[in-house]
Amino acid sequence: MTVKWETTNKEYQEIKYEKYKGVAKVTINRPEVHNAFTPLTVHEMIDAFADARDDSSIGVIVLTGEGEKAF
């Protein structure tokens, strides 16, 4: 089964934020630096997690990282 993640209306520079059937997925999108956090990364993750928290249809949040080498 292939999941078709739906992108949210919010645009971020350092993360991707998607939803699918009660699941929110936050992906750190900085593979060139092994998904190291910056203050902007943290700010964007806080915003995405707050959106997921406030969405009554979301029951699970998955945190992941882009790329093959780190997180």
C-alpha positions in Angstrom: 0.0 0.0 0.0 1.3 3.4 -1.0 0.5 6.3 1.3 -0.4 9.6 -0.5 0.7 12.2 2.0 -1.1 15.5 1.8 1.0 18.6 2.1 -0.4 21.2 4.4 -1.1 24.8 3.4 1.9 26.0 5.5 5.2 26.5 3.7 8.5 25.8 5.5 12.1 26.2 4.4 13.8 23.5 6.5 11.0 20.9 7.2 8.2 19.2 5.3 4.8 18.9 7.1 2.3 16.4 5.7 -0.9 14.6 6.9 -2.7 11.3 6.1 -5.6 9.7 7.8 -5.0 10.8 11.4 -1.2 10.9 11.1 1.0 14.0 10.8 4.5 13.6 9.5 7.3 16.2 10.2 10.4 15.7 8.1 13.6 17.6 8.7 14.6 18.5 5.2 18.3 19.3 5.5 20.1 16.1 4.3 23.1 18.1 3.1 24.0 18.7 6.7 22.7 15.4 8.1 19.4 17.1 9.2 21.2 19.3 11.8 18.8 21.7 13.5 19.1 25.4 13.2 16.9 27.9 15.1 14.7 28.1 12.0 14.3 24.3 12.0 13.2 24.4 15.6 10.8 27.3 15.0 9.2 25.4 12.1 8.9 22.2 14.0 7.2 24.0 16.9 4.7 25.5 14.5 4.0 22.1 12.8 3.7 20.3 16.1 1.3 23.0 17.4 -0.8 22.6 14.2 -0.9 18.8 14.7 -1.8 19.2 18.3 -4.7 21.6 17.5 -6.0 19.3 14.7 -8.5 16.9 16.4 -8.2 14.5 13.5 -4.5 13.8 14.2 -3.7 11.0 16.7 -0.1 10.3 15.8 2.9 12.5 14.9 5.9 10.9 13.1 9.2 12.8 13.2 11.7 11.8 10.5 14.6 13.1 8.5 15.3 13.4 4.7 18.1 11.5 3.1 19.9 8.2 3.6 22.8 9.1 5.9 21.2 10.6 9.0 18.0 10.3 11.0 
